[in-house]
């Protein structure tokens, strides 16, 4: 039954994401509502990251629930690495791309992206470049590195004047998505791994202090 429910949810996720039976009647453009939406997501996830790591001991930070599972420190490092890589890819590649022909006819829905990336029933293998390697040694370094990366994203989004709905880049999970949706994906990726981090904390053997 659990496997069936996971499959049903995954099917629903991709139905929501890709069910575009009618071409868009008007061109989709980046709006102030888009800006407000992503800024709220970015700030909320930043606060959650800091909250989850604040006060952790070295024992808690480096607790490994099983040989094949990541520690909290490794999860946090992966989030930091991904933030920088995705930001650079969007600003240096996606935003400099030529809009594809018929772009408003194949758009993935924003909600589909958020549902798909945060769905923890579907597991993925991190690429080698994003695998943790103890680059950040302490809890405070992890917090500081994430705040630095996330603050750069927030400041970029506050100042952005480009139409983030008019440039695209291929996404390994969702196919062709626009630059704004890449920022949704970035934040959803952080949320996904914060959920993984909370699973580590819920482990019966997780250190009390």
Secondary structure, DSSP 8 states (H G I E B T S, - for coil): -HHHHHHHHHHHHHHHHH---S--SS-----HHHHHHHHHHHHHHHHHHHHHHTT--HHHHT--SSTTS--HHHHHHHHHHHHHHHHHHHHHTGGGS---TTGGGS---HHHHHHHHH-TTS-----GGGS--S-S-SHHHHHHHHHHHHHHHHHHHHH--S-TTS-EEEETTTEEEEHHHHHHHHHHHHHHHHHHHHHHHTSTTS---
